């Protein structure tokens, strides 16, 4: 289970969210985006790829994963 933090890590300025694999943490830029399922699912994809031992995954794959997940719900 990844940790979840509000605010971006140092060096990240414009993203809505990001995943830091060293920390196993999903960062969300502001509390406003904490309620955006797309942002959370997109970053969770990066976590799944990391803990699954695969490469970190591309942004395109993370986008497709999140959109596909949201379509099924």
C-alpha positions in Angstrom: 0.0 0.0 0.0 1.5 3.3 -1.0 1.6 6.3 1.3 -0.3 9.3 0.3 0.8 12.9 0.8 -0.6 16.3 -0.1 1.9 18.6 -1.8 4.6 17.8 -4.3 8.1 16.6 -3.6 11.0 19.0 -4.0 11.8 19.6 -7.7 8.3 18.8 -8.9 6.3 22.0 -9.6 3.6 21.5 -12.3 2.3 18.0 -11.9 -1.1 17.3 -10.4 0.3 14.2 -8.8 3.4 12.0 -8.9 4.7 8.7 -7.5 8.1 8.5 -5.9 9.2 4.8 -6.0 12.0 5.2 -3.5 9.4 6.2 -0.9 6.5 4.2 -2.2 4.5 7.4 -1.9 1.9 9.1 -4.1 2.0 12.8 -3.9 -1.0 14.9 -4.8 -0.4 18.6 -5.6 -3.3 19.9 -3.5 -6.3 18.7 -1.6 -8.5 19.6 -4.5 -7.0 16.8 -6.6 -7.3 14.3 -3.8 -10.9 13.9 -4.9 -10.0 13.4 -8.6 -10.1 9.7 -9.2 -8.2 10.0 -12.4 -5.1 11.5 -10.7 -5.1 8.9 -8.0 -5.6 5.9 -10.3 -2.9 7.3 -12.7 -0.3 7.5 -9.9 -1.5 4.2 -8.5 -0.6 2.6 -11.8 3.0 3.7 -11.3 3.0 2.2 -7.9 1.7 -1.1 -9.2 4.3 -1.3 -11.9 7.0 -0.5 -9.3 6.0 -3.1 -6.7 5.3 -5.6 -9.4 9.0 -5.6 -10.4 8.3 -4.2 -13.8 9.6 -1.0 -15.3 8.0 2.1 -13.9 5.6 2.3 -16.8 5.1 5.1 -19.2 2.8 8.1 -18.8 0.8 6.9 -21.8 0.2 3.5 -20.1 -0.7 5.2 -16.8 -3.2 7.4 -18.7 -4.8 4.4 -20.5 -5.0 2.4 -17.3 -6.8 5.2 -15.4 -9.2 5.9 -18.3 -10.0 2.2 -18.7 -10.6 1.8 -15.0 -12.9 4.8 -14.8 -14.9 3.5 -17.8 -15.7 0.2 -16.1 -17.0 1.9 -12.9 
